[in-house]
Amino acid sequence: MVEPEIALIPADDDGLTHAIAEARAQVAAGQMIPLRDVTDWLDSWGTADERPAPSCKQSSLRPPLPI
């Protein structure tokens, strides 16, 4: 069996470094995906009512530690 290529993981170190920096900037700006949205989405997998992936929302929460 051929394993599918995972598109979410950059193939090179520069791509990974960029993805991490982008994610940190989004968190610092308050752009996050609420855990409840993620769990609801995952719970819908394999059901007749599968939901689309959640997207970032503006949050007033800030990370507890500097990133």
matplotlib code that plots the C-alpha trace (Angstrom):
import matplotlib.pyplot as plt

x = [0.0, 1.3, 1.2, -0.5, 1.7, 0.8, 0.3, 0.2, 3.9, 6.4, 8.9, 11.9, 13.3, 12.7, 9.1, 8.7, 10.4, 8.1, 4.9, 5.9, 6.6, 3.3, 1.4, 3.2, 2.2, -1.4, -1.5, 0.2, -2.5, -5.2, -6.1, -6.9, -9.3, -11.4, -10.9, -14.6, -14.7, -11.9, -13.4, -16.9, -15.2, -13.3, -16.3, -18.2, -15.6, -17.2, -20.7, -23.4, -23.1, -19.3, -18.4, -15.9, -12.6, -12.9, -11.1, -9.3, -11.3, -10.3, -9.8, -9.2, -7.1, -3.4, -0.8, 0.4, 4.0, 5.8, 6.3]
y = [0.0, 3.4, 6.0, 9.3, 12.4, 14.6, 18.1, 19.9, 19.1, 21.1, 19.0, 21.1, 22.9, 26.3, 25.5, 24.1, 27.2, 29.5, 27.5, 27.7, 31.4, 32.0, 30.0, 31.9, 35.2, 34.1, 33.1, 36.4, 38.3, 36.4, 34.2, 30.8, 27.9, 27.2, 23.7, 23.1, 23.7, 21.3, 18.5, 19.0, 18.7, 15.6, 14.0, 14.5, 12.4, 9.3, 10.4, 11.5, 15.0, 15.5, 19.1, 21.2, 22.0, 24.9, 28.2, 30.8, 33.2, 36.4, 35.7, 38.0, 35.2, 35.5, 32.8, 32.6, 32.5, 34.6, 32.7]
z = [0.0, -0.9, 1.9, 1.0, 1.1, 3.9, 2.5, 5.9, 6.7, 4.7, 2.9, 3.8, 6.9, 5.4, 4.8, 8.3, 9.8, 7.8, 8.9, 12.6, 12.3, 10.6, 13.3, 16.1, 14.5, 14.2, 17.9, 18.9, 16.9, 18.7, 15.6, 17.0, 16.4, 19.5, 20.9, 20.9, 17.1, 16.5, 18.7, 17.1, 13.6, 14.6, 16.2, 12.9, 10.9, 9.4, 10.0, 7.5, 8.8, 8.5, 9.1, 7.2, 8.9, 11.3, 10.6, 12.8, 14.8, 16.6, 20.3, 23.2, 24.8, 24.6, 25.0, 28.7, 27.6, 25.0, 21.7]

ax = plt.figure().add_subplot(projection="3d")
ax.plot(x, y, z, "-o")
ax.set_aspect("equal")
plt.show()
